[in-house]
């Protein structure tokens, strides 16, 4: 079955969704890290907790980045698979 206008539109919508998830996740990640920076900077200035808070911050920031990379990666895989499935179905 040849690709129809509606299948091409659906593929375009999925591609747009993928772009939106990517951009949105990047922005949320930036905001999350910026908000968390405030208390971590304060704790980093307190000698009694500076070392421990630095370790906690490394974990926090690493987990935050990892979660958002996973969201973007899964979005890419899922959206690309959906676009391909529509392509295969319309051939």
N, C-alpha and C positions, 0 to 999 in steps of 0.2 A: 504494500500500500504506500503510495507516495506521501511525502511529508505535506501535511496540510498547514494552512495558515494558523490554525488554532494550535497545532503541535509546535510550530516554530515560536508562537507567542508564549506557550507554556515553557519551552526551553529558555526563552529570553527572561521570563519571570523567575525561573529557577536560578539563572545566572545572576540576575539582579539580587535575589535573596542571598546568594553566596557572598556577593560583594558587600551587601548590607551587614551580614553577620560578621564578616571579617572586619569591616570598619568599626562596627559597634563594639565588638569584642576588644579591639585595640584601644578604643576610647575608654571603655569601662576599666580595662587594665591600667591605663595611665592614671585615671582618676583614683582607683583603688590604691595604687602605689603612692600617689601624691598625698592622699588623705592619711595613709598609714605612716608616711614620712614624719608628720608632725609629732606624734607621741614618741616615735622611735628616736627622733633627734633630741627630745627632752630627756628621755631615759639614757641616751648615750652621753649626756652631760652630767649625769649623776654617778659619781665614782663607785658607789656601792652596787649598782646594777648595770653599769655600762657594758661590762664584758658579756654578761648573760643576755642583755637585751640585744647586743650585736649578733649573737648566735641566733636568737629567736627571730631577729629581722632577716637574717640570711634564709632561714627556713620559710618564713612568711613570704618573702619576695619570690623565692624559688617556686614555692607552691602556687602562688598567684600567677606567675608567668607560665608555669606548666599547665595549669587549668585552662588558661586562655589560649595557649598554643593547641591544647587538645580540642577545645571548642572549635577553633578555626580549622584544624586539621580534619575533624570529623565532618564539619560543614562542607569542606572542600570535597572530601570523599563521597559523602551522601549526595550532594548536589551534582557533582560530575557523574555519578552513577545514574542518577535520575535522568539527566540530560542524555546520556548514552542509551539508557533503556528506551526513552522516547524515540531516539534516532533509530535504534534497532527495530522497534515496533512499526515504524513508518516506512521501512524498506521492504 
